[in-house]
Amino acid sequence: MPRPEKQLTPDESPRDWLGAEVRYWRKERGLRTAALAALVQVSPSLLEKIEKAQANCGQELAEQLDEVLKTGGVLTRAWKMVRRQTEKRRGETETPTPGPLEGSVHTHQGRILDSETSLPSGSPGPMYRRAFLATSGLAAFAPKDLAALVAPTAPPELPDRIRQKDIANVHSIADLIHREDNAHGGGGLVGVIASGVMQWAVTLLAVPCSEELVAPLRAAVARLGIVVGASRFDAYAHEDARIAFKLAADCAEEAGDWHLRAKAFSFLARQAIWVGDPDRGLTYAEQGLVRADRLTPTIQAMLQSARARAFGKMGNVSATLAAVGAADDAFAKSNAADDPPWMSYYNEAQHHGDTAHALYDLAVLKGQDPARASRRFEIAVDGHGDDYARSRAISGTKWASLLMAAGDPRQASAIGERALTDAGSLTSQRAADDLRELGRLARRYRGLPEAEYLRERISATLQA
């Protein structure tokens, strides 16, 4: 039996009134919370909190809700009332702070912290949604209405029997999510779609399938599980990510695809290291290297760099340097023609960025020479194109943090400014955490104008 909705109190405050208006118009249009959330690219839980006045609604989201619900601008006007009240309270309670050192603090439209409400910077909301949903893989998957996928009222339609085109659709969707995730981050519409398609793909495994298509289907689901897990990892939906990665590893093993299996364990390793369990991360990396003779040199380099990152977090200098050396040796033998197409991302920039993260920990935690990591971060930043804006932003931010901790703070500030250009347009919790770290390190230089301005920009970007 569904729980009764919380009674709202619109007269309590402008924010309460805004929430009550969202609920009123949602019901007026006959939409469930999950369906409306999908249409405006936020999570159902966030929308519920906005209705209950437990979370803030940004201007961009208010405008999207007005558009979808056809309110005539009611919610945008309500948002302005909320903003005025907030500014009034700040004026009454806060001590004025000095303005920026020169001009104003520049920030970007992307909400790096609010991974559930952002759109790629510079893209009009409705236009971006239409273009995204028109992609061929998604059109084949959900030809009528994507909202029915991400907020279904009934199970999605399944084929009566698996055919080659069904497997091709899974690959198309995996390629799409991989592309959008790397360019824009794992939040927003990318995260909504990722969660929905994973559930659909798992149901395909129970559909009758000819013997010759069993392995290709499992490999396709493994590939999708990896990119969905990567997206959820970036949005800090860690349990969802772990489930997706482990499903991918199992499917890859059943399919006999050692390359996909290795990739799944590489991500399990990186996620474990990120959340503070490098020992488990090292175990996952070692599992990925089982039967390394079946792996291409590029994939071996990817796993060795994961080992290096685990040892770096543990502060084991000799083991970290040995693993970086093993990764470099393997990468020197790379031949793109031998790799599966989905490994094309692991180029010189990616390799140097991955190994630089391991050397960063040695420099910061163990006082090792920062120049080794610095040069690798520079290669990574210079080598990543716009298709991998998140990787460029993260490497740039860590490079700036390295120099702020153990180098020239003025150079660090300049590099950090450039990284913010990429980071500000992402919906990535990982990128946000790296910016926080850079901001903390910049506090050491309170009298340095460049560092002070960088801190102001970081703060503005994280709060925008």
Disulfide bonds with the S-S distance in Angstrom:
none
